[in-house]
Amino acid sequence: MKRNFKLAAIVCVTVLICLTIAYLLALRFWTQRTAVIPVKPPEAAVFWTGTISTTNGWEFKLENLFNFGKQNAGSLIFCEKTRQLFICFGGKDDDSFSQWDLDTGKCVYTSHAGKDFWQCPEAVSPDGKYLVITRAGRGGSTPPFSSPWNTLIINVEKRTVTADLGGLGSIYECRFNRDCSKIWLWTGANVDGPVVFALDGKRITNFASEDFPRTQDPVLWDVPLSKANLNEYGLYFKDASGNTNLLTKDHWHNNYWRSKDGRIIIASNWHDEIVIWDAKTLREIVRKRITNHHNGGGWVIYDREKDRFLIADPSYQGTTYLRALLVTKQPPL
């Protein structure tokens, strides 16, 4: 009797396992036959260009300058004196760091670092001779990008490392002093305040932060969202009267700039938009969605010589463009 019961139990378990396997195979087959495969939108739908017009007399033009290829931009900085762009890219199998000439639209230099190795330019000296980058990942294949998670000072012309500052964590802000001989860093590893280094990596303890001017306009600053600050976060602007004005709460990283006449402020946000703000009337002019890849509006810099805003797309869908936003018409004051 016990033997028959044991045999029946084994048969039941075996049948149950066979039925489960058959169900899973049938489900997989049916899913493959009926699955909805999303169609990749055409490039024109991903990267919007054209004219932005408003009812109160403003007009802006967004146009492509050149494309960086099938990769996504990870960060972007610009030296006004040498007119060189420094940008990091994330590719499917290779992360790279490049220097581009803005006026010719040509790549000057690229260092390929390998897969899963992010290398971000943080600041370039005003004379264009030195660059600060951070590296994060498992390691690179091309010197000087051959070890993970360090902060480097690089000689741009020689493409050599003048100093390896070690692991400083995330860099919140990086500045050069006026004669481009020292760098000022506010990092995740230095919660008590900024640190200063000479170009050879020597730590400097006696310094004044006023000797290291900000690259961003001092009347613009962002307050991050945190557990301790759930309400008063956002991008702020101090007007001529000294009043603080909220521009937007959804700005994307620190990508915001003001035009040289002080009137137009451009910021990208997390909704793939650019937000255009009037610093004279203290009102938002317009916001326009310029991508649909759900990865932010883009990396924003400002070209003072040609009075235009430049935007690099952080896209994971197709070509990454460098685009220019120009003011083509504005109402009288």
Contacts in CASP RR format, 6 or more apart in sequence:
PFRMAT RR
TARGET T0000
AUTHOR 0000-0000-0000
METHOD contacts of the structure
MODEL  1
MKRNFKLAAIVCVTVLICLTIAYLLALRFWTQRTAVIPVKPPEAAVFWTG
TISTTNGWEFKLENLFNFGKQNAGSLIFCEKTRQLFICFGGKDDDSFSQW
DLDTGKCVYTSHAGKDFWQCPEAVSPDGKYLVITRAGRGGSTPPFSSPWN
TLIINVEKRTVTADLGGLGSIYECRFNRDCSKIWLWTGANVDGPVVFALD
GKRITNFASEDFPRTQDPVLWDVPLSKANLNEYGLYFKDASGNTNLLTKD
HWHNNYWRSKDGRIIIASNWHDEIVIWDAKTLREIVRKRITNHHNGGGWV
IYDREKDRFLIADPSYQGTTYLRALLVTKQPPL
40 317 0 8 1.000
41 292 0 8 1.000
41 317 0 8 1.000
43 318 0 8 1.000
43 319 0 8 1.000
45 292 0 8 1.000
46 291 0 8 1.000
46 292 0 8 1.000
46 293 0 8 1.000
46 315 0 8 1.000
46 317 0 8 1.000
46 318 0 8 1.000
47 64 0 8 1.000
47 290 0 8 1.000
47 291 0 8 1.000
47 313 0 8 1.000
47 315 0 8 1.000
47 319 0 8 1.000
47 321 0 8 1.000
47 323 0 8 1.000
48 62 0 8 1.000
48 288 0 8 1.000
48 289 0 8 1.000
48 290 0 8 1.000
48 291 0 8 1.000
49 62 0 8 1.000
49 63 0 8 1.000
49 64 0 8 1.000
49 323 0 8 1.000
50 61 0 8 1.000
50 62 0 8 1.000
50 63 0 8 1.000
51 59 0 8 1.000
51 60 0 8 1.000
51 61 0 8 1.000
51 62 0 8 1.000
51 328 0 8 1.000
52 58 0 8 1.000
52 59 0 8 1.000
52 60 0 8 1.000
52 61 0 8 1.000
52 62 0 8 1.000
52 276 0 8 1.000
52 286 0 8 1.000
52 288 0 8 1.000
53 59 0 8 1.000
54 285 0 8 1.000
54 286 0 8 1.000
56 285 0 8 1.000
56 331 0 8 1.000
57 329 0 8 1.000
57 330 0 8 1.000
57 331 0 8 1.000
58 276 0 8 1.000
58 285 0 8 1.000
58 286 0 8 1.000
58 327 0 8 1.000
58 329 0 8 1.000
58 330 0 8 1.000
58 331 0 8 1.000
59 327 0 8 1.000
59 328 0 8 1.000
59 329 0 8 1.000
59 330 0 8 1.000
60 276 0 8 1.000
60 286 0 8 1.000
60 325 0 8 1.000
60 326 0 8 1.000
60 327 0 8 1.000
60 328 0 8 1.000
61 325 0 8 1.000
61 326 0 8 1.000
61 328 0 8 1.000
62 288 0 8 1.000
62 290 0 8 1.000
62 311 0 8 1.000
62 323 0 8 1.000
62 324 0 8 1.000
62 325 0 8 1.000
63 323 0 8 1.000
63 324 0 8 1.000
63 326 0 8 1.000
64 321 0 8 1.000
64 322 0 8 1.000
64 323 0 8 1.000
65 105 0 8 1.000
65 310 0 8 1.000
65 321 0 8 1.000
65 322 0 8 1.000
65 323 0 8 1.000
65 324 0 8 1.000
66 105 0 8 1.000
66 321 0 8 1.000
66 322 0 8 1.000
67 319 0 8 1.000
67 320 0 8 1.000
67 321 0 8 1.000
67 322 0 8 1.000
68 87 0 8 1.000
68 89 0 8 1.000
68 98 0 8 1.000
68 100 0 8 1.000
68 312 0 8 1.000
68 319 0 8 1.000
68 320 0 8 1.000
68 321 0 8 1.000
68 322 0 8 1.000
69 318 0 8 1.000
69 319 0 8 1.000
69 320 0 8 1.000
70 91 0 8 1.000
70 318 0 8 1.000
70 319 0 8 1.000
70 320 0 8 1.000
71 89 0 8 1.000
71 90 0 8 1.000
71 91 0 8 1.000
71 96 0 8 1.000
71 320 0 8 1.000
72 89 0 8 1.000
72 90 0 8 1.000
72 91 0 8 1.000
72 295 0 8 1.000
72 313 0 8 1.000
72 314 0 8 1.000
72 315 0 8 1.000
72 316 0 8 1.000
72 320 0 8 1.000
73 87 0 8 1.000
73 88 0 8 1.000
73 89 0 8 1.000
73 298 0 8 1.000
73 299 0 8 1.000
73 312 0 8 1.000
73 313 0 8 1.000
73 314 0 8 1.000
73 315 0 8 1.000
73 320 0 8 1.000
74 87 0 8 1.000
74 88 0 8 1.000
74 89 0 8 1.000
74 90 0 8 1.000
74 118 0 8 1.000
74 120 0 8 1.000
74 299 0 8 1.000
74 314 0 8 1.000
75 87 0 8 1.000
75 88 0 8 1.000
75 120 0 8 1.000
75 121 0 8 1.000
75 122 0 8 1.000
75 299 0 8 1.000
76 85 0 8 1.000
76 86 0 8 1.000
76 87 0 8 1.000
76 121 0 8 1.000
76 299 0 8 1.000
76 301 0 8 1.000
76 310 0 8 1.000
76 312 0 8 1.000
77 85 0 8 1.000
77 86 0 8 1.000
77 87 0 8 1.000
77 121 0 8 1.000
77 122 0 8 1.000
77 123 0 8 1.000
77 124 0 8 1.000
77 301 0 8 1.000
78 84 0 8 1.000
78 85 0 8 1.000
78 86 0 8 1.000
78 102 0 8 1.000
78 124 0 8 1.000
78 301 0 8 1.000
78 302 0 8 1.000
78 303 0 8 1.000
78 310 0 8 1.000
79 86 0 8 1.000
79 124 0 8 1.000
79 125 0 8 1.000
79 126 0 8 1.000
79 128 0 8 1.000
80 126 0 8 1.000
80 303 0 8 1.000
80 304 0 8 1.000
80 305 0 8 1.000
81 126 0 8 1.000
81 127 0 8 1.000
81 128 0 8 1.000
82 127 0 8 1.000
82 128 0 8 1.000
83 101 0 8 1.000
83 102 0 8 1.000
83 103 0 8 1.000
83 305 0 8 1.000
84 99 0 8 1.000
84 100 0 8 1.000
84 101 0 8 1.000
84 102 0 8 1.000
84 108 0 8 1.000
84 124 0 8 1.000
84 128 0 8 1.000
84 156 0 8 1.000
85 99 0 8 1.000
85 100 0 8 1.000
85 101 0 8 1.000
85 102 0 8 1.000
85 301 0 8 1.000
85 322 0 8 1.000
86 97 0 8 1.000
86 98 0 8 1.000
86 99 0 8 1.000
86 100 0 8 1.000
86 121 0 8 1.000
86 124 0 8 1.000
86 131 0 8 1.000
87 97 0 8 1.000
87 98 0 8 1.000
87 100 0 8 1.000
87 121 0 8 1.000
87 299 0 8 1.000
87 312 0 8 1.000
88 95 0 8 1.000
88 96 0 8 1.000
88 97 0 8 1.000
88 98 0 8 1.000
88 118 0 8 1.000
88 119 0 8 1.000
88 120 0 8 1.000
88 121 0 8 1.000
88 133 0 8 1.000
89 95 0 8 1.000
89 96 0 8 1.000
89 97 0 8 1.000
89 98 0 8 1.000
89 320 0 8 1.000
90 96 0 8 1.000
90 118 0 8 1.000
93 114 0 8 1.000
93 115 0 8 1.000
94 112 0 8 1.000
94 113 0 8 1.000
94 114 0 8 1.000
94 115 0 8 1.000
95 112 0 8 1.000
95 113 0 8 1.000
95 114 0 8 1.000
95 115 0 8 1.000
95 116 0 8 1.000
95 117 0 8 1.000
95 118 0 8 1.000
95 119 0 8 1.000
96 110 0 8 1.000
96 111 0 8 1.000
96 112 0 8 1.000
96 113 0 8 1.000
96 114 0 8 1.000
97 110 0 8 1.000
97 111 0 8 1.000
97 113 0 8 1.000
97 119 0 8 1.000
97 121 0 8 1.000
97 133 0 8 1.000
97 145 0 8 1.000
98 107 0 8 1.000
98 108 0 8 1.000
98 109 0 8 1.000
98 110 0 8 1.000
98 111 0 8 1.000
99 107 0 8 1.000
99 108 0 8 1.000
99 109 0 8 1.000
99 110 0 8 1.000
99 156 0 8 1.000
100 106 0 8 1.000
100 107 0 8 1.000
100 108 0 8 1.000
100 322 0 8 1.000
101 108 0 8 1.000
102 303 0 8 1.000
102 310 0 8 1.000
109 159 0 8 1.000
111 119 0 8 1.000
111 142 0 8 1.000
111 144 0 8 1.000
111 145 0 8 1.000
111 159 0 8 1.000
112 141 0 8 1.000
112 142 0 8 1.000
113 119 0 8 1.000
113 135 0 8 1.000
113 139 0 8 1.000
113 140 0 8 1.000
113 141 0 8 1.000
113 142 0 8 1.000
113 145 0 8 1.000
114 139 0 8 1.000
114 140 0 8 1.000
114 141 0 8 1.000
116 137 0 8 1.000
116 138 0 8 1.000
117 135 0 8 1.000
117 136 0 8 1.000
117 137 0 8 1.000
117 138 0 8 1.000
117 139 0 8 1.000
117 140 0 8 1.000
117 145 0 8 1.000
117 148 0 8 1.000
118 135 0 8 1.000
118 136 0 8 1.000
118 137 0 8 1.000
119 133 0 8 1.000
119 134 0 8 1.000
119 135 0 8 1.000
119 136 0 8 1.000
119 145 0 8 1.000
120 133 0 8 1.000
120 134 0 8 1.000
120 135 0 8 1.000
120 136 0 8 1.000
121 131 0 8 1.000
121 132 0 8 1.000
121 133 0 8 1.000
122 132 0 8 1.000
122 133 0 8 1.000
122 134 0 8 1.000
122 151 0 8 1.000
122 171 0 8 1.000
122 174 0 8 1.000
123 131 0 8 1.000
123 132 0 8 1.000
123 174 0 8 1.000
123 175 0 8 1.000
123 176 0 8 1.000
123 183 0 8 1.000
123 215 0 8 1.000
124 130 0 8 1.000
124 131 0 8 1.000
124 132 0 8 1.000
124 156 0 8 1.000
125 131 0 8 1.000
125 176 0 8 1.000
125 180 0 8 1.000
126 176 0 8 1.000
126 178 0 8 1.000
126 180 0 8 1.000
127 180 0 8 1.000
128 156 0 8 1.000
128 180 0 8 1.000
129 155 0 8 1.000
129 156 0 8 1.000
129 157 0 8 1.000
129 180 0 8 1.000
130 153 0 8 1.000
130 154 0 8 1.000
130 155 0 8 1.000
130 156 0 8 1.000
130 162 0 8 1.000
130 176 0 8 1.000
130 180 0 8 1.000
130 199 0 8 1.000
131 153 0 8 1.000
131 154 0 8 1.000
131 156 0 8 1.000
132 151 0 8 1.000
132 152 0 8 1.000
132 153 0 8 1.000
132 154 0 8 1.000
132 171 0 8 1.000
132 174 0 8 1.000
132 183 0 8 1.000
132 185 0 8 1.000
133 151 0 8 1.000
133 152 0 8 1.000
133 154 0 8 1.000
134 149 0 8 1.000
134 150 0 8 1.000
134 151 0 8 1.000
134 152 0 8 1.000
134 168 0 8 1.000
134 169 0 8 1.000
134 170 0 8 1.000
134 171 0 8 1.000
135 145 0 8 1.000
135 147 0 8 1.000
135 148 0 8 1.000
135 149 0 8 1.000
135 150 0 8 1.000
135 151 0 8 1.000
135 152 0 8 1.000
136 148 0 8 1.000
136 149 0 8 1.000
137 148 0 8 1.000
137 149 0 8 1.000
138 148 0 8 1.000
139 145 0 8 1.000
139 146 0 8 1.000
139 147 0 8 1.000
139 148 0 8 1.000
140 146 0 8 1.000
140 147 0 8 1.000
140 148 0 8 1.000
144 152 0 8 1.000
144 154 0 8 1.000
144 159 0 8 1.000
144 160 0 8 1.000
144 161 0 8 1.000
149 167 0 8 1.000
149 169 0 8 1.000
150 164 0 8 1.000
150 165 0 8 1.000
150 166 0 8 1.000
150 167 0 8 1.000
151 164 0 8 1.000
151 165 0 8 1.000
151 166 0 8 1.000
151 167 0 8 1.000
151 168 0 8 1.000
151 169 0 8 1.000
151 171 0 8 1.000
151 185 0 8 1.000
151 187 0 8 1.000
152 161 0 8 1.000
152 163 0 8 1.000
152 164 0 8 1.000
152 165 0 8 1.000
153 161 0 8 1.000
153 162 0 8 1.000
153 163 0 8 1.000
153 165 0 8 1.000
153 183 0 8 1.000
153 197 0 8 1.000
153 199 0 8 1.000
153 201 0 8 1.000
154 160 0 8 1.000
154 161 0 8 1.000
154 162 0 8 1.000
155 161 0 8 1.000
155 162 0 8 1.000
162 199 0 8 1.000
162 200 0 8 1.000
162 201 0 8 1.000
163 197 0 8 1.000
163 198 0 8 1.000
163 199 0 8 1.000
163 200 0 8 1.000
163 201 0 8 1.000
164 201 0 8 1.000
165 185 0 8 1.000
165 197 0 8 1.000
165 201 0 8 1.000
167 189 0 8 1.000
168 185 0 8 1.000
168 187 0 8 1.000
168 188 0 8 1.000
168 189 0 8 1.000
168 190 0 8 1.000
168 195 0 8 1.000
169 187 0 8 1.000
169 188 0 8 1.000
169 189 0 8 1.000
170 187 0 8 1.000
170 188 0 8 1.000
171 185 0 8 1.000
171 186 0 8 1.000
171 187 0 8 1.000
171 188 0 8 1.000
172 186 0 8 1.000
172 187 0 8 1.000
172 188 0 8 1.000
173 184 0 8 1.000
173 185 0 8 1.000
173 186 0 8 1.000
173 194 0 8 1.000
173 214 0 8 1.000
174 183 0 8 1.000
174 184 0 8 1.000
174 185 0 8 1.000
174 186 0 8 1.000
175 183 0 8 1.000
175 184 0 8 1.000
175 212 0 8 1.000
175 213 0 8 1.000
175 214 0 8 1.000
175 215 0 8 1.000
176 182 0 8 1.000
176 183 0 8 1.000
176 184 0 8 1.000
176 212 0 8 1.000
177 183 0 8 1.000
177 184 0 8 1.000
177 211 0 8 1.000
177 212 0 8 1.000
178 211 0 8 1.000
178 213 0 8 1.000
181 198 0 8 1.000
181 199 0 8 1.000
182 196 0 8 1.000
182 197 0 8 1.000
182 198 0 8 1.000
182 199 0 8 1.000
182 204 0 8 1.000
182 207 0 8 1.000
182 212 0 8 1.000
183 196 0 8 1.000
183 197 0 8 1.000
183 199 0 8 1.000
183 212 0 8 1.000
184 194 0 8 1.000
184 195 0 8 1.000
184 196 0 8 1.000
184 207 0 8 1.000
184 209 0 8 1.000
184 212 0 8 1.000
185 194 0 8 1.000
185 195 0 8 1.000
185 196 0 8 1.000
185 197 0 8 1.000
186 193 0 8 1.000
186 194 0 8 1.000
187 195 0 8 1.000
194 209 0 8 1.000
195 203 0 8 1.000
196 203 0 8 1.000
196 204 0 8 1.000
196 205 0 8 1.000
196 207 0 8 1.000
196 212 0 8 1.000
197 203 0 8 1.000
197 204 0 8 1.000
198 204 0 8 1.000
216 254 0 8 1.000
216 256 0 8 1.000
216 257 0 8 1.000
217 257 0 8 1.000
217 258 0 8 1.000
219 237 0 8 1.000
219 238 0 8 1.000
219 239 0 8 1.000
219 258 0 8 1.000
220 235 0 8 1.000
220 236 0 8 1.000
220 237 0 8 1.000
220 256 0 8 1.000
220 258 0 8 1.000
220 265 0 8 1.000
221 235 0 8 1.000
221 236 0 8 1.000
222 234 0 8 1.000
222 235 0 8 1.000
222 236 0 8 1.000
222 251 0 8 1.000
222 254 0 8 1.000
222 256 0 8 1.000
223 229 0 8 1.000
223 232 0 8 1.000
223 233 0 8 1.000
223 234 0 8 1.000
223 236 0 8 1.000
224 233 0 8 1.000
224 234 0 8 1.000
225 233 0 8 1.000
225 234 0 8 1.000
226 233 0 8 1.000
233 249 0 8 1.000
234 246 0 8 1.000
234 247 0 8 1.000
234 248 0 8 1.000
234 249 0 8 1.000
234 250 0 8 1.000
234 251 0 8 1.000
235 246 0 8 1.000
235 247 0 8 1.000
235 248 0 8 1.000
235 249 0 8 1.000
235 251 0 8 1.000
235 256 0 8 1.000
235 267 0 8 1.000
236 244 0 8 1.000
236 245 0 8 1.000
236 246 0 8 1.000
236 247 0 8 1.000
237 244 0 8 1.000
237 245 0 8 1.000
237 247 0 8 1.000
237 265 0 8 1.000
237 277 0 8 1.000
237 279 0 8 1.000
237 282 0 8 1.000
238 244 0 8 1.000
238 245 0 8 1.000
239 245 0 8 1.000
239 279 0 8 1.000
239 282 0 8 1.000
245 282 0 8 1.000
247 256 0 8 1.000
247 265 0 8 1.000
247 267 0 8 1.000
247 275 0 8 1.000
247 277 0 8 1.000
247 284 0 8 1.000
248 267 0 8 1.000
248 269 0 8 1.000
248 275 0 8 1.000
248 277 0 8 1.000
248 284 0 8 1.000
250 269 0 8 1.000
250 270 0 8 1.000
250 271 0 8 1.000
251 267 0 8 1.000
251 268 0 8 1.000
251 269 0 8 1.000
251 270 0 8 1.000
251 275 0 8 1.000
252 267 0 8 1.000
252 268 0 8 1.000
252 269 0 8 1.000
252 270 0 8 1.000
252 296 0 8 1.000
252 297 0 8 1.000
252 298 0 8 1.000
255 267 0 8 1.000
255 268 0 8 1.000
255 297 0 8 1.000
255 298 0 8 1.000
255 299 0 8 1.000
255 300 0 8 1.000
256 265 0 8 1.000
256 266 0 8 1.000
256 267 0 8 1.000
256 268 0 8 1.000
256 300 0 8 1.000
257 265 0 8 1.000
257 266 0 8 1.000
257 300 0 8 1.000
257 301 0 8 1.000
257 302 0 8 1.000
257 309 0 8 1.000
258 264 0 8 1.000
258 265 0 8 1.000
258 266 0 8 1.000
258 279 0 8 1.000
258 302 0 8 1.000
259 265 0 8 1.000
259 302 0 8 1.000
259 307 0 8 1.000
259 309 0 8 1.000
259 327 0 8 1.000
260 302 0 8 1.000
260 304 0 8 1.000
260 307 0 8 1.000
262 279 0 8 1.000
263 278 0 8 1.000
263 279 0 8 1.000
263 280 0 8 1.000
263 330 0 8 1.000
264 276 0 8 1.000
264 277 0 8 1.000
264 278 0 8 1.000
264 279 0 8 1.000
264 327 0 8 1.000
265 276 0 8 1.000
265 277 0 8 1.000
265 278 0 8 1.000
265 279 0 8 1.000
266 274 0 8 1.000
266 275 0 8 1.000
266 276 0 8 1.000
266 277 0 8 1.000
266 300 0 8 1.000
266 302 0 8 1.000
266 309 0 8 1.000
266 325 0 8 1.000
267 274 0 8 1.000
267 275 0 8 1.000
267 277 0 8 1.000
267 300 0 8 1.000
268 274 0 8 1.000
268 275 0 8 1.000
268 296 0 8 1.000
268 297 0 8 1.000
268 298 0 8 1.000
268 299 0 8 1.000
268 300 0 8 1.000
268 311 0 8 1.000
269 275 0 8 1.000
269 287 0 8 1.000
269 296 0 8 1.000
269 297 0 8 1.000
270 296 0 8 1.000
270 297 0 8 1.000
271 289 0 8 1.000
271 296 0 8 1.000
271 297 0 8 1.000
272 289 0 8 1.000
272 290 0 8 1.000
272 291 0 8 1.000
272 292 0 8 1.000
272 293 0 8 1.000
272 294 0 8 1.000
272 295 0 8 1.000
272 296 0 8 1.000
272 297 0 8 1.000
273 287 0 8 1.000
273 288 0 8 1.000
273 289 0 8 1.000
273 290 0 8 1.000
273 297 0 8 1.000
274 287 0 8 1.000
274 288 0 8 1.000
274 290 0 8 1.000
274 297 0 8 1.000
274 300 0 8 1.000
274 311 0 8 1.000
274 325 0 8 1.000
275 284 0 8 1.000
275 287 0 8 1.000
276 284 0 8 1.000
276 285 0 8 1.000
276 286 0 8 1.000
276 287 0 8 1.000
276 288 0 8 1.000
277 283 0 8 1.000
277 284 0 8 1.000
277 285 0 8 1.000
278 284 0 8 1.000
278 285 0 8 1.000
280 333 0 8 1.000
290 297 0 8 1.000
290 311 0 8 1.000
290 323 0 8 1.000
291 297 0 8 1.000
291 298 0 8 1.000
291 313 0 8 1.000
291 315 0 8 1.000
293 313 0 8 1.000
293 314 0 8 1.000
293 315 0 8 1.000
293 316 0 8 1.000
293 317 0 8 1.000
295 314 0 8 1.000
295 315 0 8 1.000
295 316 0 8 1.000
296 314 0 8 1.000
297 311 0 8 1.000
297 313 0 8 1.000
297 314 0 8 1.000
298 311 0 8 1.000
298 312 0 8 1.000
298 313 0 8 1.000
298 314 0 8 1.000
299 311 0 8 1.000
299 312 0 8 1.000
299 314 0 8 1.000
300 309 0 8 1.000
300 310 0 8 1.000
300 311 0 8 1.000
301 309 0 8 1.000
301 310 0 8 1.000
302 308 0 8 1.000
302 309 0 8 1.000
302 310 0 8 1.000
303 309 0 8 1.000
303 310 0 8 1.000
303 324 0 8 1.000
307 326 0 8 1.000
307 327 0 8 1.000
308 324 0 8 1.000
308 325 0 8 1.000
308 326 0 8 1.000
309 324 0 8 1.000
309 325 0 8 1.000
309 326 0 8 1.000
310 322 0 8 1.000
310 323 0 8 1.000
310 324 0 8 1.000
310 325 0 8 1.000
311 322 0 8 1.000
311 323 0 8 1.000
311 324 0 8 1.000
311 325 0 8 1.000
312 320 0 8 1.000
312 321 0 8 1.000
312 322 0 8 1.000
312 323 0 8 1.000
313 320 0 8 1.000
313 321 0 8 1.000
313 323 0 8 1.000
314 320 0 8 1.000
END
